[in-house]
Amino acid sequence: MIYPITVFGDPVLRKKTIDIDQDFEGLKNLVDDMFETMHNAEGVGLAAPQIGLTDRVFVVDLAPLGDDEPSLKDFKKAFVNAHIVEREGEKVLMDEGCLSIPGLREDVLRYSTIRIKYFDENWKAYDEIYTGFTARVLQHEYDHLDGIMFVDYCSPLKKRLLKGKLIDISKGNVTTSYRIKVPKL
C-alpha cells in the first residue's frame, strides 16, 4: 500500500516517536508499505512520521545508488526502535533533501560516523557502525524519529529566507510526483 507523504507543517513530523514492542501487529506489512511508499516517491529513506505514524520505525534503501557506489548496492534495511548511541568523526557538510519538504535542498553538517542499535522487522537485534553517506542517511531518518527535520540545522537567516517556501509546502502549494498529505490548518 502506498501512503501519501506527510509534508512540513503537520504536527506529527515534530513528535518524538515511541518504541514499539514485539506484539506490534502488522510490523512486516508496515515495513513493506513503507518501502513501497518510499520507492514510489523515489526516496532512499522514509520514517514512520512521514506517513503520519508515531512508531519508531524507518526504512532505507540505498541500492539505487549502487551504480555510483558499489558498496551500497545491497543496502536495504528496516530500522525498528533505532537509537544512535555514538556520533563521532569529522562533521561533513552535504546537500540534503526530504520527501516531506519537497523541492528544497540545503547543506547540513553531520557526523561522518555513527553507532546505531536497532531491530529489523523480524526482531533480530543489531549494533552497527556506519560511515560516510550511509551514516548521513541514517542520521537524517533517525532525526525524523525525534521530530527533527533537516531545515532545523539551517542558520536563523536561512530559516527566514526559507519561511515562504515552507509555508507554501504546508499549504500544498508544491508539485510532486507522489501523493502528499497536507496539514489541516
SVG drawing of the C-alpha trace seen along z (x, -y; Angstrom):
<svg xmlns="http://www.w3.org/2000/svg" viewBox="-8 -36 45 48">
<polyline fill="none" stroke="black" stroke-width="0.4" points="0.0,0.0 1.4,-3.4 0.8,-6.1 0.7,-9.8 3.8,-11.6 3.1,-13.9 4.6,-17.3 6.1,-20.1 3.7,-21.8 2.0,-18.6 2.4,-18.2 3.2,-14.5 6.5,-15.4 7.5,-17.2 6.5,-14.5 9.1,-12.2 8.2,-8.6 7.6,-5.7 9.4,-2.4 7.1,0.5 7.1,3.9 7.2,7.4 3.4,7.6 3.1,4.8 0.6,6.2 1.5,5.9 5.1,4.8 6.2,6.7 3.3,5.2 4.1,1.7 7.8,2.1 6.7,3.4 4.3,0.5 7.0,-2.0 9.4,-0.6 6.7,-0.7 5.8,-4.3 9.4,-5.4 10.2,-3.8 7.1,-5.3 8.4,-8.7 11.9,-7.9 13.4,-8.4 16.2,-6.5 14.7,-6.7 11.4,-7.0 10.4,-7.4 7.1,-6.5 6.2,-10.1 6.4,-10.8 3.3,-8.6 1.6,-10.1 2.6,-7.5 4.4,-7.9 6.0,-4.4 9.8,-4.3 10.4,-2.8 12.3,-3.9 13.4,-2.2 16.4,-2.9 17.2,-1.5 20.5,-2.7 20.6,-0.1 19.5,-2.6 22.9,-4.4 24.8,-1.1 25.9,-2.0 27.9,-5.0 28.9,-3.4 29.1,0.5 29.1,0.8 25.6,-0.5 24.0,2.0 22.8,4.4 21.9,1.9 18.1,2.2 17.1,2.3 14.3,1.6 15.2,-0.1 12.9,0.6 13.3,-1.1 16.6,-2.6 18.8,-4.5 22.1,-6.2 24.4,-5.6 27.5,-7.3 28.3,-10.0 32.0,-10.7 34.5,-11.6 34.6,-14.8 31.5,-16.7 30.8,-16.9 28.7,-19.4 26.5,-18.0 23.4,-18.9 20.2,-17.1 16.6,-16.9 13.5,-15.3 10.3,-13.8 8.4,-15.8 9.9,-19.1 9.6,-18.6 11.6,-20.9 14.0,-22.2 17.6,-21.2 20.1,-22.6 23.6,-21.9 23.6,-20.0 26.5,-19.4 26.5,-15.8 29.0,-13.4 30.8,-11.1 30.5,-8.0 27.6,-6.7 26.9,-3.6 23.3,-2.6 21.3,0.1 18.1,1.3 15.9,4.3 14.9,5.4 11.3,6.3 11.9,9.9 13.1,8.6 16.7,9.5 18.9,7.1 21.8,5.2 24.6,2.9 26.4,1.5 28.8,-1.3 28.2,-3.2 30.3,-5.8 30.0,-8.2 26.9,-8.6 25.2,-5.7 25.7,-7.4 24.3,-10.6 21.1,-9.0 20.6,-7.1 21.1,-10.3 18.5,-12.1 15.9,-9.4 16.7,-9.0 16.1,-12.7 12.5,-12.2 12.0,-9.8 12.8,-12.6 10.8,-15.3 13.8,-16.9 13.9,-18.0 16.9,-18.9 15.8,-22.6 16.3,-22.8 20.0,-22.7 19.9,-25.9 21.1,-29.2 18.4,-31.7 18.9,-33.8 18.5,-30.8 15.3,-29.8 13.9,-33.3 14.7,-33.0 13.0,-29.6 9.9,-30.6 7.8,-31.4 8.7,-28.2 7.9,-26.2 4.6,-27.9 3.8,-27.0 4.7,-23.4 2.5,-23.3 -0.4,-24.6 0.2,-22.0 1.4,-24.6 4.1,-22.3 4.4,-19.9 5.5,-16.3 5.5,-13.1 3.9,-11.4 0.8,-12.0 1.1,-14.2 -0.9,-14.8 -1.2,-18.5 -1.7,-19.6 -5.1,-20.6 -4.7,-24.2"/>
</svg>
